[in-house]
Amino acid sequence: MLDFQKLKEDFKTKEYKNIEIADLRAFIEGKIEQMIARNSTRADFAQKLQEIIDRYNAGGSSTENYFDELVKFTESLKDEEERAAREGLSEDELEIFDILKKEKMTKDETQKVKLAAKSLLERLTRGKPKVLVQDWYKDSQTQEKVKTAVEKVLDKALPESYDKELFQIKRDNVYDLIYGYSLRKMKWAA
C-alpha cells in the first residue's frame, strides 16, 4: 500500500526528480495493466494516464505538478480497485455490471443491474444445462445457446427502463466479452 503523503514529501527532497517520476509512472502502468486484465472496462484509465503524460510532454505542467497529478491519479486507481468490494460484487461481476449499467440509474435500477450481473455469471459458470462447453465459440449452434442464455437472464433481471435498443446493445456487449474471453481461453469463460 502506497503512502501518498509520504511519497509527496519524499519527492520534494529528491535530487533526481525525473527518476522518481519514471518509477512512479512505471508502477502506475503496471497497475493499470493488472486492473484491465481483471476488468476490461477499465481501459479508460490507460487513456487518462496518457492524457496526463501528453500534457506534461507538451509543456503544460511542471515536473512538480506532473508528479502531483501522477500521485492523485494513483489514488484514483486505489479507489477503483476497492470499488468491487464497495459494490458488493466480485471482480468478474463488477466487469459485467460495468458493461450492463447505463448512464443514469436510480438506486433500484443499480440494484437490479448488480443482480443481473451476478445472475448472469452464475448461469454461465454453474447453471444447468451447461452453455459454456469446450470450444463453444467454434460452432454456431453452441454460440446461439450462449446468446440465448445471456438474453434470458438479462431479459428477466434488467430493469424495465432498458428499452429494446439499449437491451440489445448491452446483451451484445456482454456476449462479446464472453466470446472474447473464451476465444483467448481466459478467466471464467475458458
Rosetta blueprint (number, residue, H / E / L):
1 M L
2 L L
3 D L
4 F H
5 Q H
6 K H
7 L H
8 K H
9 E H
10 D H
11 F H
12 K H
13 T H
14 K L
15 E L
16 Y L
17 K H
18 N H
19 I H
20 E H
21 I H
22 A H
23 D H
24 L H
25 R H
26 A H
27 F H
28 I H
29 E H
30 G H
31 K H
32 I H
33 E H
34 Q H
35 M H
36 I H
37 A H
38 R H
39 N L
40 S H
41 T H
42 R H
43 A H
44 D H
45 F H
46 A H
47 Q H
48 K H
49 L H
50 Q H
51 E H
52 I H
53 I H
54 D H
55 R H
56 Y H
57 N H
58 A L
59 G L
60 G L
61 S L
62 S L
63 T H
64 E H
65 N H
66 Y H
67 F H
68 D H
69 E H
70 L H
71 V H
72 K H
73 F H
74 T H
75 E H
76 S H
77 L H
78 K H
79 D H
80 E H
81 E H
82 E L
83 R H
84 A H
85 A H
86 R H
87 E H
88 G L
89 L L
90 S L
91 E H
92 D H
93 E H
94 L H
95 E H
96 I H
97 F H
98 D H
99 I H
100 L H
101 K L
102 K L
103 E L
104 K L
105 M L
106 T L
107 K H
108 D H
109 E H
110 T H
111 Q H
112 K H
113 V H
114 K H
115 L H
116 A H
117 A H
118 K H
119 S H
120 L H
121 L H
122 E H
123 R H
124 L H
125 T H
126 R H
127 G L
128 K L
129 P L
130 K L
131 V L
132 L L
133 V L
134 Q L
135 D L
136 W H
137 Y H
138 K H
139 D L
140 S H
141 Q H
142 T H
143 Q H
144 E H
145 K H
146 V H
147 K H
148 T H
149 A H
150 V H
151 E H
152 K H
153 V H
154 L H
155 D H
156 K H
157 A H
158 L L
159 P L
160 E L
161 S L
162 Y L
163 D L
164 K H
165 E H
166 L H
167 F H
168 Q H
169 I H
170 K H
171 R H
172 D H
173 N H
174 V H
175 Y H
176 D H
177 L H
178 I H
179 Y H
180 G H
181 Y H
182 S H
183 L H
184 R L
185 K L
186 M L
187 K H
188 W H
189 A H
190 A L
